[in-house]
Amino acid sequence: MRYIEWFAHRIYPRRLRNQMILMAILMVIVPTLSIGYIVETEGRAAVLSEKEQKLSAVVHLLDDALGERFSHYSTLSRDERIRKLNAELAPITERITRAFPGIGAGYYNKALDAIITYSPSALYQNNVGVTIADDHPGREVMRTNAPVVFSGRQVRGDILNSMIPITRRGEVIGYIWANELTEDIRRQAWKMDIRIIAVLAAGLLCSLLLIVLFSRRLSANIDIITDGLPTLAQKTPAQLPDLPGELGQISRSVNALAQTLQETKTLNDLIIENAADGVIAVDRQGDVTTMNPAAEAITGYTLDELVGQPYATLFADTHFSSPILDTLAHGTEHLAQEVSFPGRDRTIELSVTTSRIHNASGELIGALVIFSDLTARKETQRRLAQTERLATLGELMAGVAHEVRNPLTAIRGYVQIIRQQTTLPAHQEYLSVVLNEIDSINKVIQQLLDFSRPRQSQWQQVQLNALIGEALILVQTSGVQARIDFNTELDADLPTIVADRELLKQVLLNILINAVQAIGARGSIRIRTWRETATHLAIAIEDNGGGIDIALQKKIFDPFFTTKASGTGLGLALSQRIINAHQGDIRVTSTPGCGATFTLILPINPQETSSE
């Protein structure tokens, strides 16, 4: 039973038109074949009945024509009597069988126990005088005095044989038969079957043609509806055409329903698409189903890239634990959770809220995450905290510098006096070392004072490309040009900016000197300028040195943090303070072993930027 159900399911057509054709064909074929079977069966029965009636008529004609002739020649011997009776009766059977082509007929004499005649004599004359077998149906006819119709093999062959007893004066004196070959009957029945089959086939063919024509017309209208259904889901749907009859009612109802759904969907889409927060939804398998423009802008991924893809593949190479996948798997909903999301090009600080999605039946169909970008806010907070920390540190360093500088000046004066008064070479050497160390201390103190109280900015129009050229000359003349290649890609269309020329040159020199020191034996430094936005320009200084460890990248702008044996750790801290004073930004990207890139973002006019 299961196999039959499986087979029926496999062969059952999927398209409505094919289903209609199949059902119509079955509705036509089953009754037609049933009628054909009944007609064929009844036809065969009618043929047999007609044959039996014809044979019955023949035997009764022979019985009427026989009269009392079996009583003739009673004094003759058996053989002579058979011969005489045959000569008298053969013309009768011959005449009657001639009137019924294909019929064989004759007389059997019970007393003589022999066939008297068998016509047509041309075929069966040699059977005259033959005695029938003991099990021959003719003996049953003579014994029971009842007619018998027998179908089977007898003297003539496979025949339909009608036999009646010859009764005279209440005594059975023999029997009469009339038969026809079964093959002739079968041939006649087969001709009738062929005519029936031809009529049925013609009827079926006409029915099938009509079914195909009507189904094609109906399916054409159905195809119009089914082909138009996908367009209803588009942003600008095309309505289904108005069709005749019930299909027209269906198309109008579908158009009305699609319009209602489209309006509802449009409102929902507008809310999601115009939301400032990012929205990502996944199905029960964790595959991305939707993503709004805000999510694309925040993460760096596009809807075309992610839709239909497993959301977990974004974090396959990281240790990020996705809140939305946790909600989908365990049902734990997260509210305003701060996470570090691995975006396409950078790590993003996000505030995420997750929840499960259920359909109208309450079944779980996926999960949803709504998130906002905290990266800029976190960076602003970090810079504010750093600025406050640097301001406090600057005040402290200013006080320390004053307290150290005054005694240090007195010490240097006394050392110079002693140096003038002594003539011993060893003393002169020691005092020179002391003076050099005092000068080094003074240099550090001056940097502390510069860091704590930057000089008053002298704003002027500055051409960045020219300023970079001046800084490169100073760096190249220090004897590094032989081992380092300096490559510049400067945008010649850059406008001038309002800046403190000397302070910016100091920043460029600090970064260029650090790049030179990061390169070992040989290397290259690449300097690029371009217009970042309508209001900001950018400078990138890239070296192919040893790079900066990821753990150290957040510390390099802290005062007194240095990885150099002779460094003070104030160069980058002072550079960042100068860039901040210009309302700009300084960024660093580095991969250990692959060099580092420092990018300066400077406004064209800091006063306009600060007023925005």
C-alpha positions in Angstrom: 0.0 0.0 0.0 2.8 2.4 0.9 4.5 1.6 -2.4 1.3 2.3 -4.3 0.9 5.6 -2.5 4.5 6.5 -3.2 4.2 5.6 -6.8 0.9 7.6 -7.1 2.6 10.6 -5.5 5.5 10.4 -7.9 3.5 10.2 -11.1 0.8 12.7 -10.0 1.4 15.9 -12.0 2.3 19.1 -10.2 0.8 21.7 -12.6 -2.9 22.4 -12.4 -3.4 22.1 -16.1 -1.8 18.6 -16.2 -3.9 17.6 -13.2 -7.1 18.8 -15.0 -6.1 16.9 -18.1 -5.3 13.8 -16.1 -8.7 14.0 -14.2 -10.6 14.6 -17.4 -8.8 11.8 -19.2 -9.6 9.4 -16.3 -13.3 10.6 -16.3 -13.5 9.9 -20.0 -11.4 6.7 -20.2 -12.9 4.8 -17.3 -16.6 5.1 -18.4 -15.6 4.6 -22.0 -13.6 1.5 -21.3 -16.4 0.2 -19.0 -19.0 0.8 -21.7 -16.6 -0.8 -24.3 -16.2 -3.8 -22.1 -20.0 -4.2 -21.6 -20.6 -3.7 -25.3 -18.0 -6.2 -26.2 -19.2 -8.8 -23.7 -22.8 -8.3 -24.6 -21.9 -8.3 -28.3 -20.1 -11.6 -28.0 -23.1 -13.0 -26.1 -25.4 -11.7 -28.8 -23.3 -13.3 -31.5 -23.4 -16.6 -29.7 -27.1 -16.3 -29.1 -27.7 -15.4 -32.8 -25.6 -18.4 -33.8 -27.5 -20.7 -31.4 -30.8 -19.4 -32.8 -29.6 -19.9 -36.3 -28.4 -23.5 -35.6 -31.7 -24.2 -33.7 -33.6 -23.0 -36.8 -31.5 -25.3 -39.0 -32.1 -28.4 -36.9 -35.8 -27.7 -36.7 -35.9 -27.3 -40.5 -34.1 -30.6 -40.8 -36.6 -32.2 -38.3 -39.6 -31.0 -40.3 -38.0 -32.2 -43.6 -37.2 -35.6 -42.2 -40.8 -36.8 -41.7 -41.1 -40.6 -41.3 -38.2 -41.5 -43.6 -36.1 -43.2 -40.8 -38.7 -46.0 -41.0 -38.0 -46.8 -44.7 -35.9 -49.7 -45.8 -36.3 -51.5 -42.5 -35.8 -54.9 -44.2 -32.4 -54.1 -45.6 -29.1 -54.8 -44.0 -27.5 -52.1 -41.9 -25.0 -50.9 -44.5 -27.6 -51.0 -47.3 -30.1 -49.1 -45.2 -27.5 -46.5 -44.3 -26.7 -46.1 -48.0 -30.4 -45.8 -49.0 -31.2 -43.4 -46.3 -28.2 -41.2 -47.2 -29.3 -41.1 -50.8 -32.8 -40.0 -49.8 -31.9 -37.5 -47.0 -28.6 -36.1 -48.3 -30.3 -33.7 -50.8 -32.4 -32.3 -47.9 -29.4 -31.5 -45.6 -27.4 -30.3 -48.7 -30.1 -27.9 -49.7 -30.5 -26.5 -46.2 -26.8 -26.1 -45.4 -26.4 -24.4 -48.8 -28.8 -21.8 -47.6 -26.7 -21.3 -44.4 -23.0 -20.9 -45.5 -20.5 -22.2 -42.9 -23.1 -24.5 -41.3 -22.6 -28.2 -41.0 -25.7 -30.4 -40.4 -26.8 -34.0 -40.5 -28.9 -36.9 -39.2 -28.0 -39.6 -36.7 -29.9 -42.9 -36.6 -30.1 -44.4 -33.1 -31.1 -47.9 -34.4 -28.3 -48.0 -36.9 -26.0 -46.2 -34.5 -24.5 -44.3 -37.4 -24.3 -40.9 -39.1 -26.8 -41.0 -42.0 -25.9 -37.6 -43.6 -23.4 -34.9 -43.0 -23.6 -31.8 -45.2 -22.0 -30.2 -46.9 -21.2 -33.6 -48.4 -18.2 -32.3 -50.3 -16.5 -31.9 -46.9 -18.0 -34.5 -44.7 -19.4 -37.3 -46.9 -16.7 -39.7 -45.5 -18.3 -39.4 -42.0 -21.4 -41.2 -43.2 -21.8 -44.5 -41.4 -19.5 -43.5 -38.6 -20.6 -44.3 -35.1 -20.2 -41.5 -32.5 -18.2 -42.1 -29.4 -19.8 -43.2 -26.1 -19.1 -39.8 -24.5 -20.5 -37.8 -27.5 -23.1 -35.2 -26.4 -25.4 -36.7 -29.0 -25.9 -39.8 -26.9 -26.9 -37.5 -24.0 -29.5 -36.0 -26.3 -30.9 -39.4 -27.3 -30.9 -40.6 -23.7 -32.5 -37.6 -22.2 -34.7 -36.6 -25.1 -33.6 -33.0 -24.6 -31.9 -30.5 -26.9 -28.2 -29.7 -26.1 -26.0 -26.9 -27.3 -22.4 -27.9 -27.0 -19.2 -26.0 -27.6 -16.0 -28.0 -28.0 -14.1 -30.4 -30.2 -16.1 -33.1 -32.0 -15.9 -34.9 -35.4 -15.7 -31.7 -37.4 -13.3 -30.0 -35.0 -13.7 -27.1 -32.5 -17.4 -26.2 -33.1 -20.6 -24.8 -31.6 -23.0 -27.7 -32.0 -26.9 -27.5 -31.6 -28.5 -30.9 -31.2 -32.2 -32.0 -30.9 -33.6 -35.5 -30.5 -35.7 -37.1 -33.3 -38.9 -38.2 -31.6 -41.5 -40.2 -33.4 -44.6 -41.6 -31.6 -43.0 -40.9 -28.2 -39.8 -42.8 -29.1 -36.3 -41.2 -29.7 -35.1 -42.7 -32.9 -32.0 -40.4 -33.4 -30.9 -36.8 -33.2 -30.3 -33.9 -35.6 -27.4 -31.6 -35.4 -26.3 -28.3 -36.9 -22.9 -26.8 -36.1 -20.5 -24.0 -37.0 -16.8 -23.8 -36.5 -15.8 -21.8 -33.4 -13.1 -20.1 -35.4 -15.7 -18.7 -37.7 -17.7 -17.4 -34.7 -14.5 -16.0 -33.2 -13.6 -14.3 -36.4 -17.0 -12.7 -36.6 -16.7 -11.6 -33.0 -13.2 -10.2 -33.6 -14.6 -8.1 -36.5 -17.2 -6.8 -34.1 -14.5 -6.1 -31.5 -12.4 -4.2 -34.0 -15.4 -2.0 -34.9 -16.1 -1.4 -31.2 -12.4 -0.6 -30.5 -12.3 1.8 -33.5 -15.4 3.6 -32.4 -14.1 3.8 -28.8 -10.7 5.0 -30.0 -12.2 7.7 -32.2 -14.4 8.8 -29.3 -11.5 8.9 -26.9 -9.3 10.8 -29.4 -12.0 13.4 -30.0 -12.5 13.6 -26.2 -8.8 14.1 -25.6 -8.5 16.8 -28.2 -11.5 18.6 -26.7 -10.0 18.2 -23.2 -6.6 19.6 -24.4 -8.2 22.5 -26.2 -10.4 23.5 -23.2 -7.6 22.9 -20.7 -5.2 25.0 -22.8 -7.7 27.9 -22.8 -8.3 27.5 -19.1 -4.6 27.0 -18.2 -3.8 30.1 -20.3 -5.8 32.2 -17.9 -4.4 30.4 -14.9 -0.9 31.0 -16.3 -1.7 34.7 -16.5 -2.4 34.6 -12.7 0.5 32.4 -11.7 3.0 34.4 -13.9 1.7 37.6 -12.4 1.9 36.5 -8.8 5.7 37.0 -8.5 5.3 40.6 -9.7 3.0 41.3 -6.8 6.0 40.9 -4.4 8.1 43.6 -6.3 8.4 47.1 -5.0 6.3 48.3 -8.0 3.8 45.5 -8.5 1.9 45.0 -11.7 -1.7 44.1 -11.1 -3.2 40.9 -12.5 -5.5 41.5 -15.6 -9.2 41.2 -15.3 -10.2 37.8 -16.6 -13.6 36.4 -17.4 -15.8 34.3 -15.0 -14.6 33.0 -11.7 -10.9 33.5 -12.6 -11.7 37.2 -12.9 -13.1 37.2 -9.4 -9.9 35.4 -8.2 -7.6 37.9 -10.0 -9.5 40.9 -8.6 -9.4 39.5 -5.0 -5.7 38.7 -5.4 -5.1 42.3 -6.6 -6.9 43.8 -3.6 -5.1 41.5 -1.2 -1.7 42.3 -2.8 -2.5 46.0 -2.6 -3.3 45.7 1.2 -0.2 43.6 1.8 2.0 45.9 -0.2 0.8 49.0 1.8 1.5 47.2 5.0 4.9 45.8 3.8 5.8 49.3 2.5 5.1 50.9 5.9 7.1 48.2 7.7 10.0 48.4 5.1 10.1 52.2 5.4 10.3 52.0 9.2 13.1 49.5 9.0 15.0 51.0 6.1 14.9 54.5 7.6 15.8 53.5 11.1 19.1 55.0 12.3 19.9 51.7 14.1 21.0 48.6 12.3 18.7 45.7 12.0 19.6 42.1 11.0 17.3 39.1 11.0 18.1 35.4 10.7 15.9 32.3 10.2 15.8 29.2 12.3 19.0 27.8 10.6 20.9 31.0 11.4 20.9 32.3 7.8 20.5 36.0 7.2 17.1 36.9 5.9 17.1 40.7 5.9 19.4 43.6 6.7 18.6 47.4 6.6 20.8 50.1 5.1 21.9 51.3 8.5 23.3 47.8 9.2 25.1 47.8 5.9 26.7 51.2 6.7 27.7 50.1 10.2 29.1 46.6 9.5 30.5 47.3 6.0 28.7 44.2 4.6 25.9 44.5 2.0 22.6 42.7 1.9 23.5 40.9 -1.3 26.6 39.5 0.3 24.8 38.1 3.4 21.3 37.2 2.5 20.8 33.5 2.5 24.3 33.0 4.0 25.0 31.6 7.5 25.5 34.5 9.8 28.1 32.6 11.8 30.5 32.5 8.9 31.3 36.2 9.6 32.9 35.1 12.8 34.4 31.8 11.7 38.0 33.1 12.2 37.4 35.1 15.4 36.4 34.5 19.0 33.3 36.7 18.7 30.2 35.3 20.5 27.2 36.6 18.6 24.3 37.7 20.8 21.7 37.0 18.1 22.9 33.4 17.6 22.9 32.9 21.4 19.3 34.2 21.5 18.3 31.9 18.6 19.9 28.9 20.2 19.1 29.4 23.9 16.3 32.0 24.0 18.4 34.4 26.1 17.5 37.9 25.1 20.2 40.7 25.4 19.3 44.3 26.1 21.7 47.1 25.2 24.7 44.8 25.5 28.0 46.4 24.4 30.1 44.1 22.1 33.1 44.5 19.9 31.8 43.4 16.5 34.3 42.3 13.8 33.2 44.4 10.9 34.6 44.1 7.4 37.5 46.5 7.8 37.6 47.3 11.5 36.3 46.3 14.9 33.2 48.2 15.8 31.8 48.9 19.2 28.1 48.2 19.2 25.2 48.3 21.6 22.9 45.4 20.7 19.4 44.2 21.7 18.2 40.8 20.5 14.9 38.9 20.5 13.3 35.8 19.0 10.8 36.1 16.1 7.6 34.0 16.2 4.9 33.7 13.5 1.2 34.1 14.0 1.0 30.5 15.3 3.6 31.1 18.0 6.2 29.0 16.2 9.9 30.1 16.3 11.0 31.3 12.8 14.2 33.2 13.6 15.8 36.0 15.6 16.3 39.7 15.3 19.1 42.0 16.4 18.9 45.8 16.6 22.2 47.6 17.2 23.7 51.1 17.2 27.3 52.1 16.5 29.2 53.2 19.7 32.6 53.4 18.0 32.6 57.2 17.5 31.1 57.8 20.9 33.7 55.5 22.5 36.5 57.2 20.6 35.2 60.6 21.7 35.1 59.5 25.3 38.6 58.0 25.0 39.9 61.2 23.6 38.1 63.3 26.2 39.5 61.2 28.9 43.0 61.3 27.4 42.7 65.1 27.0 41.7 65.5 30.6 44.5 63.2 31.6 47.1 65.0 29.5 45.9 68.4 30.8 46.3 67.2 34.4 49.6 65.6 33.6 50.7 68.8 31.8 50.0 70.9 34.8 52.0 68.5 37.0 54.9 68.4 34.5 54.9 72.2 34.3 55.3 72.4 38.1 58.0 69.7 38.1 59.9 71.4 35.2 60.0 74.7 37.1 61.1 73.1 40.3 63.9 71.1 38.5 65.0 73.8 36.0 65.9 76.5 38.6 68.3 74.3 40.6 69.6 72.8 37.4 70.5 76.2 36.1 72.5 77.0 39.3 74.3 73.6 39.0 75.2 74.3 35.4 76.6 77.7 36.4 78.7 76.3 39.1 80.0 73.5 36.9 81.1 76.1 34.3 83.0 78.1 37.0 84.7 75.0 38.2 85.6 74.0 34.7 87.2 77.4 34.2 89.2 77.1 37.3 90.6 73.6 36.9 93.3 72.7 34.5 93.5 68.9 35.0 92.5 67.1 31.8 90.6 64.4 33.7 88.5 67.1 35.5 87.8 68.9 32.2 86.5 65.6 30.7 84.3 64.8 33.7 82.9 68.3 33.8 82.1 68.2 30.0 80.1 65.0 30.6 78.2 66.7 33.4 77.4 69.7 31.2 76.2 67.5 28.4 73.9 65.6 30.7 72.6 68.8 32.2 71.8 70.0 28.6 70.0 66.7 28.0 67.9 67.2 31.1 67.2 70.8 30.0 66.0 69.5 26.6 63.6 67.1 28.3 62.4 69.8 30.6 61.8 72.0 27.6 59.8 69.3 26.0 57.8 68.9 29.2 57.1 72.7 29.1 56.1 72.5 25.4 53.8 69.6 26.1 52.2 71.2 29.2 51.9 74.7 27.7 52.0 74.6 23.9 53.0 78.0 22.4 50.3 80.3 21.1 49.4 79.0 17.6 50.3 81.3 14.7 47.6 80.5 12.2 48.4 81.1 8.5 47.7 79.6 5.1 49.8 76.4 4.7 50.3 74.3 1.6 50.6 70.7 2.9 52.6 69.4 -0.1 55.2 72.2 0.3 55.4 71.6 4.1 56.0 67.8 3.5 58.8 68.7 1.1 60.5 70.9 3.7 60.2 68.1 6.3 61.6 65.5 3.9 64.7 67.7 3.2 65.4 67.9 6.9 65.1 64.1 7.3 67.0 63.3 4.2 70.0 65.5 5.1 70.5 63.5 8.3 72.2 60.8 6.2 69.4 58.3 5.8 68.8 58.8 2.1 71.4 56.1 1.2 69.4 53.3 2.8 65.8 54.5 2.7 63.8 55.3 -0.4 61.3 58.1 0.0 58.2 57.8 -2.3 55.7 60.6 -2.5 52.2 60.6 -4.0 51.0 64.1 -3.4 47.7 65.4 -4.7 48.6 68.5 -6.7 45.0 69.9 -6.4 45.0 70.2 -2.6 43.8 73.5 -1.3 45.7 75.4 1.4 44.7 75.0 5.0 44.7 77.3 8.0 47.3 75.9 10.4 50.4 76.6 12.5 53.1 75.9 10.0 55.9 75.2 12.6 53.8 73.0 14.8 52.7 70.9 11.8 56.2 70.6 10.6 57.2 69.4 14.1 54.5 66.7 13.9 55.7 65.6 10.4 59.3 65.4 11.6 58.4 63.4 14.6 56.5 60.8 12.5 59.1 60.7 9.7 61.9 60.2 12.3 60.0 57.4 14.0 59.5 55.8 10.5 63.2 56.0 9.8 64.1 54.5 13.1 61.6 51.7 12.6 63.4 50.5 9.5 66.5 48.4 9.9 69.2 48.2 7.2 67.1 49.2 4.1 63.5 50.1 3.4 61.1 52.6 2.0 58.8 55.3 3.3 55.7 56.3 1.3 54.0 59.7 1.8 50.6 60.3 0.3 48.2 63.3 0.4 44.5 63.4 -0.7 41.2 65.1 -0.1 39.4 63.0 2.6 36.1 65.0 2.5 34.9 68.4 1.3 36.2 69.9 4.6 39.2 67.7 5.4 42.6 66.7 3.9 44.6 63.6 4.7 48.3 62.8 5.0 49.5 59.2 5.2 53.1 58.2 6.2 53.7 54.5 5.6 56.9 52.6 6.4 57.8 48.9 5.8 59.6 48.5 9.1 59.0 46.1 12.0 55.5 47.4 12.8 53.9 47.9 16.2 52.4 45.2 18.3 48.6 45.3 18.6 48.8 45.5 22.4 51.1 48.6 22.2 49.1 50.5 19.5 46.8 52.1 22.1 49.7 53.2 24.3 52.0 54.9 21.8 50.4 58.3 22.3 50.7 58.1 26.1 53.3 60.5 27.6 56.6 58.8 28.5 55.7 55.6 26.7 58.6 54.6 24.4 60.2 51.4 23.1 63.5 53.2 22.3 66.4 53.1 24.7 67.1 56.8 24.3 63.5 58.0 23.7 61.6 60.3 26.0 58.1 59.1 25.0 56.9 62.7 24.4 57.1 62.9 20.6 53.9 61.2 19.6 52.0 62.6 22.7 53.0 66.1 21.7 52.1 65.4 18.0 48.7 64.2 19.0 48.2 67.3 21.1 49.1 69.5 18.2 46.8 67.7 15.8 44.0 67.9 18.4 44.6 71.7 18.7 44.0 71.8 14.9 40.6 70.0 15.3 42.1 67.1 13.5 42.8 63.4 14.1 45.8 61.1 14.0 45.3 57.4 13.3 47.6 54.4 13.3 47.3 51.1 11.6 50.0 48.5 11.8 50.6 44.7 11.4 53.7 43.4 13.3 56.4 42.6 10.7 54.7 44.6 8.0 55.3 48.2 8.9 53.0 50.9 10.2 50.9 53.7 8.7 50.2 57.0 10.5 47.3 59.0 8.9 46.7 62.7 9.8 43.2 64.1 9.1 43.3 67.9 9.1 40.4 70.4 8.5 40.9 73.0 5.9 39.8 75.7 8.4 39.9 74.6 12.1 37.8 77.7 13.2 34.9 76.6 10.9 35.2 73.0 12.1 35.2 74.0 15.8 32.1 76.1 15.3 30.1 73.3 13.7 
